[in-house]
Amino acid sequence: MGQQLLKYYSYVGQKAGVEGKIRLAQTTHITVSMATTAPDDAVNLKIFQEAVDHIVGQAPSVAENETRNDP
């Protein structure tokens, strides 16, 4: 649970720093700690993808994240 959501937090942290992560939490109403247990369902993923796109100007697709993190 929450693995993809945490990847969005990591991505925003790299692109927009702590301020971006704060904006992501405010926009999604899901904090980093809540994201660890929140489901990676279609609704949450869409909310996060749209929020990340708004914050940093582009959002990686979940599939891209999975591919980049595979060993």
Buried (B, 14 or more C-beta within 10 A) or exposed (E): EBEBBBBBBBBBBEBBEEEBBBBBBEBBEBBBEEBBEBEBEEEBBEBBBEBBEEBBEEBBEBEEBEEEEEE
